[in-house]
Structure formats: C-alpha cells, structure tokens
Amino acid sequence: MVQKNALYLKQLIEEIINEEIKPCLLIDNTSTICLIKSGNFSGRSKHIDSKYLFTCENFKKGLFNIEHCNTEEQLADMFTKALQANKFKYFVDFLRSVGKFLS
C-alpha cells in the first residue's frame, strides 16, 4: 500500500515540478530488503502476498530506492502500532520539527 501511494505522489510531484524524482522507502526489516532486492522467491517465501511482488517489480524498474531504517526510528510505527508515551512523543516532536523546517 505504501509503495502505491509513493508512486502516485511521485507522478504527481513530477508533473508539478516537471522533473524526475526517485522516492525512497524506509524499511526496518533486513530480510524484506534482501528479498525485494534479490527478487528470489523460494519455497520458504511462497506464502508472500502478491502485493509484495508489486514492490519487487517496481524496485527492479528503478521507480524507487529502498533503505534500511532502524526500528527505533521507523516513523510509520506511529500510525500502525500502539506505542509507549515517550516514543509517541518523540515521533510527534520529530514531525513538528520537520514541519517547522518545511515552512
């Protein structure tokens, strides 16, 4: 789902600025990164849903980059998991600082 949104925003931004960009997906799972980069789906990975194949195909096409992100710094967790108060506050403060930087 994230990669579909990233590709949509990529197309939208490219139309607005008339320049090609390459978004980066930050993933905290090294096994997932290796699987996407290699594209080798073996018997052990046959249970993986077709939506992950979409990610692998688009990575091979060069539509986006993939980088490892430390689990403690994975901002998406703020929206997908129940977090302890101090970690939630850290992410909120981070988003506020980014918002001040962009404005």
N, C-alpha and C positions, 0 to 999 in steps of 0.2 A: 504494500500500500504506500509506504513512504517513497519508494523509488518512482511510483507512478505520479505522485504529487510533485516530486523533484523534477521529473521530466516535463510535466505540464508547466511548472514555474520556469524551467529552463527555456522552453519555447516562448513563453510569454515575455520574459526578460529580453531574450534575443530579438524579438520583434520590436520591443520598445527602444532598445539601445542600438539595434542594427549591428550587433557584434556577437560572435560566438563565445559562449561560456561553457565551462565544464564543472558541474556541481560535484561535491564530494559527500559521500555517505560515510558517517562515522559509526563504526560497528565495534561493539565491545567483546565479540566472540571470535577468537582467532581461528577456530575450526570453520566457522561460517566464511570468514575471509578467504581461507585456503580453498574451500570448496568452490566459492564463486570464481576465484582467480584461476583455478585449475580447470574447472568445468568437468572434472572426473566424478561422475555419479556412479558409485559402485553398488554392490548388493547391500552394503551397510547403509547406504544413503537413499535407497529406493523409496523409502517412506516419505521423502521430502515432497512437499506440495508443488504443484506446477507454478505457483506464483513466484517461487524461488528460482525456477528455471528462467522466468522473465527477467529477473535481476541478473542472472548469469549471462544471458544473451545480450542484454543491453550493456553490460560491462565489457563484453568482448567487442561490441560495436564501438566502444570508446565514448559512450554518451555521458559517463560519469566516472569519477575516481572513487576508490574505496580506501579508507584509512582506519587504523586501529585507534580506538578511544578507550582510555582506562574506564573501567566500570564505575569508579567513584565520580567520574566527570561526565557520565552519559546523561545529557540534559533531557533526553526523551523519557527517562525514568520518572521525571517529574509528572508527566502526563499519563503514564501507563502503570505505575506501581504505587502502593501505599508506602510512603517514606517516613522516616523519623523526622521530628520537627526541625532539628538542626540541619539536616541535609536539605529539606524542603526550603528552609530559609536561605541556605547557601545558593540554591538554584534561583530563587526569587531575586536575591541581591545581584546575582550574575546577570539575569535578564534586565534588571534595572540599569546596571552599568552599561550594558550593550545598547539599551535604548537611549541613554544619555549620549553615548558616543556617536550614534547614528543621527541624532537630531541636531 
